Amino acid sequence: MLNQLAKNQYVKIVKNDTNNKEVEYGVVLNEHNKQYEIMSIGFENKNGHFLEYPIEVPDLVQTYAINDAMFDEVKENEVRRKMNIWMEKNYKK
């Protein structure tokens, strides 16, 4: 579990408010006063597979404090590769 996030870091987000351990994946866009803007890229389905969000999903970017969820760096190569492709295809800085 991470205590601090960095800009452009790929993170795995496990939300604390659910019993079924909802898992999302995203990239940190900005940090301001220990609040992090994270753009969601995808989620883990019930079978544990990574699925990408379409860019039309509402609230793709959300603001989190470090205590709002459990954050971990994305280490799975297949997930990182899919996240890279999604970013190249859908996100222009």
N, C-alpha and C positions, 0 to 999 in steps of 0.2 A: 504494500500500500504506500502510495506517495504522499508526502506531506507538503509538497510544493510542485507546481507545474511550470513548464516553460513554453514560450511561444513556439508554434509549429510542432509541438510534441504530439505524437499519436497516443491517445489514451483509451483505455478500457474502463468503462464506467459501470459500476454495479450500484444501483440505486438502493438506498437504505430503507425507503418507505414501502417496499413491497416484500411479501413473504416468498414470492416465487423467484426472487433474484433476477430481475430484469437486467440484461447486459446490453449496453450500447457501446459503440466505438465512435470516436470523434477526434478532431484536431483542435488544439488550443489556438485561438486566433489572437487574443489579447488578454492582458492581466492589468487590473487597476484596483488598488486597495484590497488586495487578497480576494478579489472577485475575478473569475475566469470566464471569458466568452469562449464557448466550445461549440463548434459546428459538428453536428451529428452526421456521420457518413453511413453508418449501418448498425445492425443489431445482430444478436445471436438468437436463432430460432430455437424451438423446443428440442431439436435434435443436435444442438450445439454448432450449427453451421452459420457462417457469416453471410448475411444478406445485406445488400446495399439499399439505401433509401433513394428514391427518385428525387430530383432537385425540387419538385413541386410540393414536397411535404411542408406543411405549415410548421413554424417554430423550429426550423432546422438549426438555428443558432440560439443557444440558451446561456444564461449566466448562472454559474455555480460558485459557491464557496467551497473550500476544501472539505468541510464537514458535511456537505449535502449528499455525498456519495462516497464510495470507495473508488479511488483512482489507481490504476496501475498502467505501466507502460506496455504498449502492444508489442509482444515478443514473437508471436506466431508469424512465420515468414509468409504463409499464404494470405493471411489477413492483411499484413502490411503491404503486400504486393497489390491486393485488390483495393486497398485504401489509396495507394499511390496512383493507380489507374483512375479511380473515381476523381481524385483531386485534379489530375491532369486534364481530364475530360470536362469536368463541371465547374471548376473554381479558378477564376482568373483574378489575380491580386490587383 
